[in-house]
Amino acid sequence: MKKYLLTLIMTLVLALGCMGSAFAAENNLVGFVDVNRVFRSHPDFQSTMSVLELERKNAQNEFEQKAPNLDEKGRQELGQKLSEQVDKKEASLINPIRSAIRKAIGEVAKAHGIGSVVSAESMIFGGYDLTNEVIAKVAEGK
């Protein structure tokens, strides 16, 4: 009887241990997202890229107009100033898109019980592709 009880207890302990491992593995699921595809599908992406292209062209035109009248140091300073101006504009336009995408990734991952999400380019094998759901979430959030 003691042997039977001991066997039963050991079986239960092993079964609970396996279940615990299964739950732990489930919470450690890894998802992946093709971030570039999500960015390109964002509703504001095309207009943002157009604004940035115009900003770059304007900076280039300003440099070409002013540079001939400047010495080498002046051209470098002007180039740096214009480059910083374009970078600042880019950050102000891209950061809200980036934030919306990160938020959508978090929400989709949480809905699937996924604990970690990596870029699709980083995923070699396995994982759960969240890209289409993230694209849909970003579109509905707009």
Buried (B, 14 or more C-beta within 10 A) or exposed (E): EEEEEEEEEEEEEEEEEEEEEEEEEEEEBBBBBBBEEBBEBBEBBEEBBEBBEEBBEBBEEBBEEEEEEBEEEEBEEBBEEBEEBBEEBBEEBBEEBEEBBEBBBBEBBEEEEBEEBEEBEEBEEEBBEBBBBBBEBBEEEE
